[in-house]
Amino acid sequence: MKALIVNGANINFIGLRDKSQYGSLSYKDIRNNIYEFCIEHSIEVELFQSNCEGKIIDKLQSTYIDHVDAVIINPGAFTHYSYAIRDALEMLECKKIEVHISNLFKREKFRHRSVTADACDAFISGFGSEGYIMALKYLVD
Ligand SMILES: O=C1C[C@@](O)(C(=O)O)C[C@@H](O)[C@@H]1O
């Protein structure tokens, strides 16, 4: 099993920003938890984070050449308006899971809408950073 985990805008600042929504684990802690789970379950994983929409699209497109079985994506605020990331996701034929650390529906109205979620197979929101592990568990079960 080969998985790509893509994190978008400001996810590298998790642990510093709005701890009431995102908890106090840092992005590095979250990465380490993911690596630990992937080692235990023999998942080959690549973690990618960018604050640039175009770089995220390039990374998603690269999975055509560098085949992956699954993409797990937290686009950050791009979730709410990036049709370009949505289109890049839609093209991919692998399993796609959208993850959000916070519960989008318990927050501001602009966060209630995901333009990327319907290009994915599944959606996880509100389980904190455990959401990434839940997505990985779903893939290995
Ligand atoms: O950056 C983020 C993080 C987020 O994607 C989440 O994981 O809960 C939710 C988004 O609305 C926000 O812009």
Ligand as a Chemical Component Dictionary entry (heavy atoms), coordinates in Angstrom:
data_LIG
# 
_chem_comp.id                   LIG 
_chem_comp.type                 NON-POLYMER 
_chem_comp.pdbx_formal_charge   0 
_chem_comp.three_letter_code    LIG 
# 
loop_
_chem_comp_atom.comp_id 
_chem_comp_atom.atom_id 
_chem_comp_atom.alt_atom_id 
_chem_comp_atom.type_symbol 
_chem_comp_atom.charge 
_chem_comp_atom.model_Cartn_x 
_chem_comp_atom.model_Cartn_y 
_chem_comp_atom.model_Cartn_z 
_chem_comp_atom.pdbx_ordinal 
LIG O1 O1 O 0 -6.715  25.365 7.680  1  
LIG C1 C1 C 0 -7.789  24.870 7.976  2  
LIG C2 C2 C 0 -7.820  23.568 8.650  3  
LIG C3 C3 C 0 -9.014  22.699 8.312  4  
LIG O2 O2 O 0 -8.822  22.123 7.033  5  
LIG C4 C4 C 0 -9.066  21.541 9.332  6  
LIG O3 O3 O 0 -8.231  20.654 9.236  7  
LIG O4 O4 O 0 -9.917  21.534 10.234 8  
LIG C5 C5 C 0 -10.298 23.509 8.302  9  
LIG C6 C6 C 0 -10.198 24.693 7.350  10 
LIG O5 O5 O 0 -11.400 25.437 7.353  11 
LIG C7 C7 C 0 -9.063  25.602 7.769  12 
LIG O6 O6 O 0 -8.920  26.660 6.864  13 
# 
loop_
_chem_comp_bond.comp_id 
_chem_comp_bond.atom_id_1 
_chem_comp_bond.atom_id_2 
_chem_comp_bond.value_order 
_chem_comp_bond.pdbx_ordinal 
LIG O1 C1 DOUB 1  
LIG C1 C2 SING 2  
LIG C1 C7 SING 3  
LIG C2 C3 SING 4  
LIG C3 O2 SING 5  
LIG C3 C4 SING 6  
LIG C3 C5 SING 7  
LIG C4 O3 DOUB 8  
LIG C4 O4 SING 9  
LIG C5 C6 SING 10 
LIG C6 O5 SING 11 
LIG C6 C7 SING 12 
LIG C7 O6 SING 13 
# 
